[in-house]
Amino acid sequence: MKLKQPLLVIRLAVDSSQDEYWWLEPNAPATHLAVEQAASFSKTSPALVLLDAAAIRLDEVTLPLGVKVTEAALLLEDQICQSIEDVLVLVLEKTGRQVKLATLASQLATKWQQRLADNNIRVARWIPEALCLAELWQQPAPLLLVDEQQAWLWQTEQQSVLKLPLAWLNAEQAAPLLAANAQKMNVKDLPQQALVPWLATGIPAKVNLWPESWLNKLPIKNLLAKNLQQALQLTPKQWFLATPWLLLVVVLMSQQTFTWLAKPASETNKADIKQQLEHLNRRLDNYTNHLNYQQQRIDAWQNLLSQLQSKQHIQVAAMQLDEQGIKAELVGIKPADQTALKTLDGRWRFADEQATWELKL
């Protein structure tokens, strides 16, 4: 995407010390900004905010008949390694019954929004940076991006990012994590010589995790704010004259509230109550099943670690959790270790001092 107008682009990392602020102009080098400069630019050019790919899960699901898009989170419950109550599942795009979803921790979402609000930075759109990588890297081969601090392994098919310390790149335990066909690229070789300006050229149109409420765009909002400010500036005499009217409003509102509270229970829609109870029971069942499933994976992992405590020469090179169960890649296996490891439930495969352990749940 070629820039047609100046853009303020911000990348928020999980660690706030790694946040970046950039000002991009057509046919000009990208400019790295301080947070105060970004706040000033945002007054006239609200920011496009890229969110750390390592903290956001992307999924595409097919809604079964009868399931609303607002209930799509339940379809991911067995795949998310957190309680469904602790995450936000946001709709990115919906085409028929196909829905693209983004999932992230609720606490992190709050921190990200509050971080920019505390710095008085206005935001136009919130975008998972993985979508920019997907837009820019259409090749089937994974991409290994290396900067001065760390390495990113972008896996095209899964649309996920694995972050690795630079020290791991040449270590034996990192070998299973790095795809043999990954294309290695130094961040300094990217256009604009930085990752964020490069990602900004692949921002998808219209995507916005937290669209601004249409109420905030109404002129009446500013009018009400202005009137409220004027009301707070009334003189004591003006307040005294307005008091009877305020008391009348309070009495009328109280009367309406008491009338609503005194409404007979028989007038309540019983069908609605039954439907809400069924929905609650269904969510409780799903949550209980999710906890049981998570506990099974934790127990299996603890059993493996117990076996490895007396075998310090064996290292865990990779570990994968998904809806199927648990999978681990081990290195440093000696022939004498195989008998003890096979006592663990699951499927074992041994080859060249390496082992793969899979347990279906």
N, C-alpha and C positions, 0 to 999 in steps of 0.2 A: 504494500500500500504506500503510495507516494503522498507525503504530507501536502495538504492544500492550505492549511492555516496553522498558526502557532498552537501548540498543545502543552498543557501542564500535565506531566505524567508522574505518578507516585507509585513506588512499589513498597508494599507493607510486608515485612517478614514476620515470622513468629516472634523473633527477638527484635525488639524495637531499635536496638543499636545498629541493626543492619538495614533499616529503612533507607530508601533513596528517593530523592526529589530531582526531577529533570524538567528543563524547559527546551522544547523542540520547535525549531522554526524551519520552514521550507528553504532548501538550498543553503543551509548554514550548519555549522557544527553544533552538536548537542551541548547544552550548558548544565553543569551540575549545580544545584541550588542548596542553600541552607533552608531550614524549615521556616524561618521568618520570611525569606524571599518567596517561598512557595505560598505562604499565607497571603502575601501581597498580590501575587499573580492570580491567585484563585478568585479574587474579588471580581475580576473581569473575565477570567477564563477558568471556570470550575474544573477541578482535576478529574482525569481518568485514573482510577486507582487499580493497580494490578495486585492481586492477592497471592501470597506465597503458595505455590503449587504443592509443596510438601504437606500442607495443612488442609487441603480441600480434596475430597474424593468426588470423582465424576462417574456417573452411571447413566445407562439408557435402559429403560424398562418398558414393557408393554402392559398397559392397564387391562386387567381382566374385566369382563362385562360386569357392570354394576359397581365397580370401584371408581370413586371420584379421584380427581387429580390431587385433592387435598389429603387423600389417604395413601398417596404413593409411598410415603415413608415406611409404611408397614411392610411393603414388599422388600425393603432393604434391611429389615430388622435383623435377619440372621447373618448378614454380611458385614454389618457395622460393628466394630469392636468396642462399642460404647452403648450405654443405655439410650434408647431412642428418645428418652425425655431430656437427655443432655446435649442433643445435637439439633442443628437446623438443617432441614432438608428443603432446598429451594428449587423451584422449577426454572430451568434455563430456557427450555423450548418445548412446545407441544405440537405434534402433528398427528391428528387423528388420535389413536390410542398409544402412539409412541411418545414417550416423555423423556427428556434429558434432565437429569437432576444433579445438583451440587450439594454435598454434605460437608459440614464443618461443625466444630464444637461451638456451642452457644456462647460460652464464656469468651472464647477467642473472637467471635464475631462482635461481641459487645466491646471488647478491648480495642479492636481495630477501629470501630466507629468512634469510640470515645477519644482515641488517640488523636484523630484529626480534628474532632470537635474542640478538644482542649487547646489546639493550636490555631483555632479559628480558620480552618481550611475548608473551603466550600468544595463539594464533590458533585460531579455530573454523573459518573457511572462507577460501579464497583464490578470488577471483572476478574475471574479466576485466570491467572497468568498461563495455566496449562492450555487454555483455549487459544491463546496467542501462539504457543509452541505448536499446537495441532495445525493452526492455520499456516505457519511458516515452514513446518517440517512435514511434508507429505510423503517423503520417501519411506519405504518399508523398514529400512535399517534404523536402529536406535541411534540417538545422538548423544555423544559424551562431550559436554561443555566444561572446560577447565578454566578457572580464574585463579587469582592469587591466593585464595583462601580455601577453596573446596572444589569438588567436581560434581556435576549434575549428570545423571544418566536419565535421559528422556526416552521412555519406552512408548513408541508410537501406538501400538495396538491397544495397550492398557491406558493410554493417555495419562501416565503417571510419571512422577519424578522421584528418583532415588538420589539422595545427597550423600556423598562420600568424602571423608577427609582425604586430603591429598596424599597422606602417607599410605593410604590403602591401595593406591593405584598400582604399585609394584609389589604388593604383598601377596603371598600365596592364598591367604584366606579370602581375598577380594576377587580371585579369579572366577569363581562360580557366579558372582554378581554381575560381572561385566560380559555382555554379549560379545561373541567373537566377531560379529559383523558390525559392531558399533563404530560409527564414524567419529573420530576424535577431532575437536575443534577448540582452539584457544579463544577465549572471550576477546582478547586483544585483536584477533583477526576478523571479528564481526564488523559489519557496517557501523559507523560511529564509535567503534572500539569499546563498546560497553553493552552489557546484556539488556538493560532496561530500554534504551532507545531502539535496540533491535526488536525487542518484543512489541514495542509500541507500533511498529509497522505492520503487525499482524493482529491488531485488536479487531475482534468480530463486531459487526454492526448490531446495534440494538440490545445486546446482552447487558443486563444490569441486575445484580443480585438484590439490591434494595432500591427499587424505584421510589422516587419522591412522591409522597401522597399528593393526589390532585387537590386536596383541600389547601395544601401549602401554597398552591399556585393561584388561588382565588384572590382578587383584589380586596375582598371583604376581610381577609385575614389582616392585612395592613391597616384597614380602616378600624377594625376592632382593637388592634394593638394601640393605635393612636388614641382612640376614645378612652381606653383603659388608662393610658398614661395621663390623659387630661383629667380623668376622674380622680386619680391619686393626687392631683394637684389642687383639689377643691379647698376653699378656705373653710375654717370651722363653722362659719355662719351657713355656707352652702351645704355642708354636711348635715347640719341641724335641720335645714329645710327639707333635705332629701330623706331623712330618717324615717318618717311615717310611710313613705312609699316603699322603702326597703323592707320595713316590718310587714307591710301588706303582702309583698312578694313572698317572704319567708312563711307567713301563715298559709297562703294558698298552696305553696309547694309541700308544706307539712301535711295539709289536709289531703292532698292527692296521694302522698306516700302512705298515710294511714289507711286510706280507702283501698289501695292496692294490697297492703299487708293483710287487711281484713277480708279479702276475697275468699269465698269458700273453696275448699280443696276440690269439691265436686266439679267446679267449673274448669279445673285444669284438664288439659288435653291428655287423657290417659295413654293414648297411642304414642304421643311424643315421649312421654316418660318411659314407656316400655322400650321404645327404640333407643333412647339414650342409655338405658340400663344394659341393653344388649351390646351396644357399642362399647360401653365401659368394660363389660365382662370380656369381650373379645380382645380389647387392648390389654387387660390384665393377664389373660391367658397367653397372649403373644409375649408379654414382658416376662412372665414366669418361664416360658419355654426358652426365651433368649438367655435368661440367667443360668438355667440348667445347662444349656449348650456351651456358654462361656466357661462354666465351672469344669465341664468335661475337658475342654481344651487346656485350661490351666492345670488340671490334675495330670494330664498326659505330658505336658511340658515339664512339670515338676519331677515326674518319674524319670524322664530322660536326663535332666540335670543331676538327679541323684546318682544315676549310673556313671555320669561323667566326672563326678567329684573325685573319684579315686583314679581317674585316667586323665591327668593334666596334659598329656601329649595330644589329646583329641580336642579339636577346636570346632566350634559351630561357624561355618562359613556363610550360611544363609538360612533364613527361617521364613515360612510363608503360612499365613492364616487366611482361609477363605471359607465359603459356605460349605465346602466339602469336608473340611477338617484341618489337619495340621501337617506340614511337610518341612523337613530339615535336611540341610546338606552338611555333612561332617567331613573333616580332613584329618589326616594323621592316624588313620586306622591301621592297627597291626593285626596279623592273623589271629593272635590270641584274644583279641578284643571281640571278635565276631560272636563267639558263643555266649558271652555275657550280654551283649547288646540284643541278641535274638530273643532273650527272655522277655523283652518289652513287647507289648501288643503292637501290632502294626506290620507293615510290609517293609522288609529290608532288602537293599541291593548294594552289593560290595564290588568295588573295582579300583585297583591301583591306589591303595591306601585312602580311598574315599568311600563314603557310604551315603545312601539316600534313605531316609526313613519317612514313611507316609502312614498316617492313621486316619481312616475315614470315620466320621462321627454322624 
